[in-house]
Amino acid sequence: MASRDPQSLRALLPALLTRLSRERGIASGLDALWEEVAGPALARAARPRNVSGETLVLAPVDAAWGRALLPHLPLLGERLRDRTAGELRAIRIAEEDPR
């Protein structure tokens, strides 16, 4: 009987959660992954809103945080690609909802 490496199974989880989120169009299952990628401070500033194709769409807590996150998106996108085995390749900030 083959043994399973728990680390290998754990490494597959982000890609699986990403795939499921993409199929459902929502990103609520990606909160823990986002915190791992962004760190606790940035993760509190914006939450995953949805997945659009290969892009994670973030909802910032306010417009100021949305602007503050912009210069960090390339590095965060690289981290996200690494953690999801390429399932997610980009991050963008959601436009504010018109009210």
C-alpha contacts under 8 A as a table, 3 or more apart, distances in Angstrom:
res1	aa1	res2	aa2	distance
4	R	8	S	7.73
4	R	9	L	7.62
5	D	8	S	5.30
5	D	9	L	6.55
6	P	9	L	5.13
6	P	10	R	6.10
7	Q	10	R	5.01
7	Q	11	A	6.13
8	S	11	A	5.07
8	S	12	L	6.53
9	L	12	L	5.23
9	L	13	L	6.69
10	R	13	L	5.38
10	R	14	P	7.98
11	A	14	P	6.79
11	A	83	R	7.81
12	L	15	A	5.66
12	L	16	L	6.35
12	L	84	T	7.91
13	L	16	L	5.08
13	L	17	L	6.07
14	P	17	L	5.17
14	P	18	T	6.05
14	P	33	L	6.77
14	P	83	R	6.34
14	P	84	T	5.11
15	A	18	T	5.03
15	A	19	R	6.16
15	A	83	R	7.38
15	A	84	T	4.31
15	A	85	A	6.01
15	A	86	G	7.86
15	A	87	E	6.06
16	L	19	R	5.11
16	L	20	L	6.27
17	L	20	L	5.13
17	L	21	S	6.04
17	L	29	G	6.67
17	L	30	L	6.89
18	T	21	S	5.02
18	T	22	R	6.10
18	T	27	A	7.94
18	T	30	L	7.14
18	T	84	T	6.93
18	T	87	E	6.57
18	T	88	L	7.18
19	R	22	R	5.15
19	R	23	E	6.28
19	R	87	E	6.97
20	L	23	E	5.15
20	L	24	R	6.26
21	S	24	R	5.16
21	S	25	G	5.68
21	S	26	I	5.29
21	S	27	A	5.33
21	S	28	S	7.65
21	S	29	G	6.86
21	S	30	L	7.70
21	S	50	N	7.59
21	S	51	V	6.44
22	R	25	G	4.90
22	R	26	I	6.75
22	R	27	A	7.65
22	R	50	N	7.88
22	R	51	V	5.27
22	R	52	S	6.69
22	R	53	G	6.65
25	G	50	N	5.79
25	G	51	V	5.52
25	G	52	S	6.81
26	I	29	G	7.89
26	I	49	R	6.59
26	I	50	N	4.24
26	I	51	V	5.89
27	A	30	L	5.40
27	A	31	D	7.55
27	A	48	P	5.48
27	A	49	R	5.51
27	A	50	N	4.36
27	A	51	V	5.84
27	A	56	L	7.74
28	S	31	D	6.17
28	S	48	P	6.60
28	S	49	R	7.03
28	S	50	N	7.48
29	G	32	A	7.58
30	L	33	L	5.15
30	L	34	W	5.98
30	L	48	P	6.70
31	D	34	W	5.09
31	D	35	E	6.24
31	D	47	R	6.90
31	D	48	P	6.43
32	A	35	E	5.13
32	A	36	E	6.26
33	L	36	E	5.06
33	L	37	V	6.22
34	W	37	V	5.07
34	W	38	A	5.87
34	W	39	G	7.81
34	W	43	A	6.40
34	W	47	R	7.70
34	W	48	P	7.18
34	W	80	L	7.95
35	E	38	A	5.19
35	E	39	G	5.04
35	E	40	P	5.59
35	E	42	L	7.71
35	E	43	A	4.99
36	E	39	G	5.57
36	E	40	P	7.68
37	V	76	L	6.55
37	V	79	R	5.92
37	V	80	L	6.17
37	V	83	R	7.77
38	A	41	A	7.71
38	A	42	L	5.60
38	A	43	A	5.66
38	A	76	L	6.43
39	G	42	L	5.84
39	G	43	A	5.95
40	P	43	A	5.05
40	P	44	R	6.20
41	A	44	R	5.37
41	A	45	A	6.58
42	L	45	A	4.93
42	L	46	A	6.57
42	L	69	L	7.89
43	A	46	A	5.52
43	A	47	R	6.27
44	R	47	R	6.82
44	R	61	V	7.97
45	A	60	P	5.70
45	A	61	V	5.56
45	A	65	W	6.20
46	A	58	L	5.90
46	A	59	A	5.26
46	A	60	P	3.84
46	A	61	V	5.66
46	A	65	W	7.52
46	A	66	G	7.60
47	R	58	L	5.48
47	R	59	A	5.35
47	R	60	P	6.39
47	R	61	V	7.90
48	P	56	L	6.82
48	P	57	V	6.03
48	P	58	L	4.55
48	P	59	A	6.20
49	R	56	L	7.67
49	R	57	V	5.54
49	R	58	L	5.13
49	R	59	A	5.52
49	R	94	A	7.82
50	N	56	L	6.27
50	N	57	V	5.32
50	N	58	L	7.20
51	V	54	E	7.05
51	V	55	T	5.71
51	V	56	L	4.74
51	V	57	V	5.85
52	S	55	T	5.17
52	S	56	L	6.48
52	S	57	V	7.05
53	G	88	L	7.92
54	E	87	E	6.23
54	E	88	L	4.45
54	E	89	R	5.39
54	E	90	A	6.46
55	T	88	L	5.63
55	T	89	R	6.00
55	T	90	A	4.64
55	T	91	I	5.30
55	T	92	R	6.97
56	L	88	L	6.70
56	L	90	A	6.29
56	L	91	I	4.76
56	L	92	R	6.45
57	V	91	I	5.85
57	V	92	R	5.07
57	V	93	I	5.72
57	V	94	A	5.84
58	L	91	I	7.24
58	L	92	R	6.22
58	L	93	I	4.90
58	L	94	A	5.63
59	A	66	G	7.87
59	A	93	I	6.25
59	A	94	A	5.45
60	P	63	A	6.84
60	P	65	W	5.94
60	P	66	G	5.23
60	P	93	I	7.13
60	P	94	A	7.63
61	V	65	W	6.54
61	V	66	G	7.63
62	D	65	W	5.51
62	D	66	G	6.40
63	A	66	G	4.88
63	A	67	R	6.31
63	A	96	E	7.85
64	A	67	R	5.25
64	A	68	A	6.16
65	W	68	A	4.83
65	W	69	L	6.09
66	G	69	L	5.36
66	G	70	L	6.70
66	G	93	I	6.39
67	R	70	L	5.43
68	A	71	P	6.97
69	L	72	H	5.37
69	L	73	L	6.49
70	L	73	L	5.45
70	L	93	I	7.82
71	P	74	P	7.18
72	H	75	L	5.76
72	H	76	L	6.14
73	L	76	L	4.99
73	L	77	G	5.76
73	L	90	A	7.99
73	L	91	I	6.29
73	L	92	R	7.39
74	P	77	G	5.05
74	P	78	E	6.38
74	P	90	A	7.85
74	P	91	I	8.00
75	L	78	E	5.12
75	L	79	R	6.39
76	L	79	R	5.08
76	L	80	L	6.08
76	L	91	I	7.61
77	G	80	L	4.95
77	G	81	R	6.11
77	G	89	R	6.22
77	G	90	A	5.05
77	G	91	I	5.76
78	E	81	R	5.12
78	E	82	D	6.27
78	E	89	R	7.39
78	E	90	A	7.90
79	R	82	D	5.13
79	R	83	R	6.19
80	L	83	R	5.14
80	L	84	T	6.04
80	L	86	G	7.90
80	L	88	L	6.50
80	L	89	R	6.93
80	L	90	A	7.71
81	R	84	T	5.32
81	R	85	A	5.85
81	R	86	G	4.58
81	R	87	E	6.72
81	R	88	L	5.51
81	R	89	R	5.15
81	R	90	A	7.63
82	D	85	A	5.37
82	D	86	G	6.41
83	R	86	G	7.74
84	T	87	E	5.29
84	T	88	L	6.20
85	A	88	L	7.80
86	G	89	R	5.92
